[in-house]
Amino acid sequence: QVQLVESGGGSVRAGGSLTLSCAASGSIFSIGLMHWYRQAPGKQRDLVATITSTSGTNYADSVKGRFTISRDNAKNTVYLQMNNLKPEDTAVYYCNADIRTTVTSALVNYWGQGTQLTVSS
């Protein structure tokens, strides 16, 4: 059984910073791509940032230059450092990862339960 558990959400004023964490636990052989998504009330879930197993990164245009995704492969954890936060960043943030549980198993996609970020003006 694999679980992704996010932490670090909360309330912050515009211009502030916050770091989200997402730890994968359970029977894990390897982790491929890891992502952060977000979903604002009444809107679809959007991809925010992606990191490969070798730490290549990609970002949505709306967060480029403000957010940084990183990972610690030894801890099976992905982070999202968020700077210069704006009210429009308010959303539930979800981590997502492709995980292989054994050397011969296929990659399976997993979601975390989400963590709320609220940015006030």
Sequence and secondary structure as in RCSB ss.txt:
>XXXX:A:sequence
QVQLVESGGGSVRAGGSLTLSCAASGSIFSIGLMHWYRQAPGKQRDLVATITSTSGTNYADSVKGRFTISRDNAK
NTVYLQMNNLKPEDTAVYYCNADIRTTVTSALVNYWGQGTQLTVSS
>XXXX:A:secstr
 EEEEEE  EEEETT  EEEEEEEEES SEEEEEEEEEE TTS EEEEEEE TT  EEE TTTTTTEEEEEETTT
TEEEEEE S  GGG EEEEEEEEEESSTTS  EEEE   EEEEEE 
